[in-house]
């Protein structure tokens, strides 16, 4: 449903990126993941992103409720 990223500083090869991801919000039909992208070398944050994912019934082309077991696993 949505993706937003704040870039804080450039990262340069051959450095690699570590990405930490955690659930911040769980709603009936969607959930939000927060990502922190860090330099493997300096451990400084280079970007932060928030992604809202919606559970969809593709044949009906509409958002549907998250399965209960998934909601329990996603609870922050």
C-alpha positions in Angstrom: 0.0 0.0 0.0 2.9 2.4 0.7 6.6 2.6 0.8 8.7 5.5 2.2 12.5 5.7 2.7 14.6 8.5 4.2 18.1 8.4 2.9 20.6 9.8 5.5 24.0 9.3 3.9 25.7 7.6 1.0 27.3 4.2 1.4 30.3 3.2 -0.7 31.5 0.0 -2.2 33.0 -2.3 -0.9 31.0 -1.7 2.3 28.0 -3.9 2.8 24.6 -3.1 4.3 22.9 -4.7 7.3 19.1 -4.4 7.3 17.2 -4.7 10.6 13.5 -5.2 10.1 10.7 -5.2 12.7 6.9 -4.9 12.8 5.6 -1.6 14.1 1.8 -1.8 13.5 -0.6 -4.6 12.9 -4.1 -3.8 11.6 -6.9 -6.1 10.5 -6.0 -6.0 6.8 -2.4 -4.7 6.9 0.9 -4.4 8.8 3.8 -2.0 8.8 7.5 -3.0 8.7 10.2 -0.6 9.7 13.7 -1.1 8.2 17.0 0.3 9.3 19.9 0.1 6.9 23.3 0.3 8.5 26.9 0.2 7.3 28.5 -3.1 8.2 31.8 -1.2 8.5 30.9 1.8 10.6 27.5 0.7 12.0 26.1 4.2 11.1 22.5 4.3 9.8 22.3 5.2 6.1 18.6 4.9 5.6 15.3 4.1 7.3 12.2 2.9 5.6 8.5 2.1 6.5 6.5 -0.3 4.3 2.8 -0.9 4.7 1.8 -4.4 3.3 -1.9 -5.2 2.7 -3.2 -8.8 2.7 -5.0 -9.3 -0.6 -7.4 -11.8 -2.1 -6.1 -11.6 -5.7 -9.0 -13.4 -7.4 -11.4 -11.0 -5.9 -8.9 -8.1 -6.1 -9.6 -6.7 -2.6 -8.0 -6.4 0.8 -9.1 -9.0 3.3 -8.5 -9.7 7.0 -5.1 -11.1 8.0 -5.3 -14.7 9.1 -5.5 -14.9 13.0 -2.3 -17.0 13.3 -0.4 -14.4 11.2 -1.7 -11.5 13.3 -0.4 -13.3 16.4 3.0 -13.9 14.9 3.3 -10.2 13.7 2.3 -8.6 17.0 5.1 -6.1 17.9 
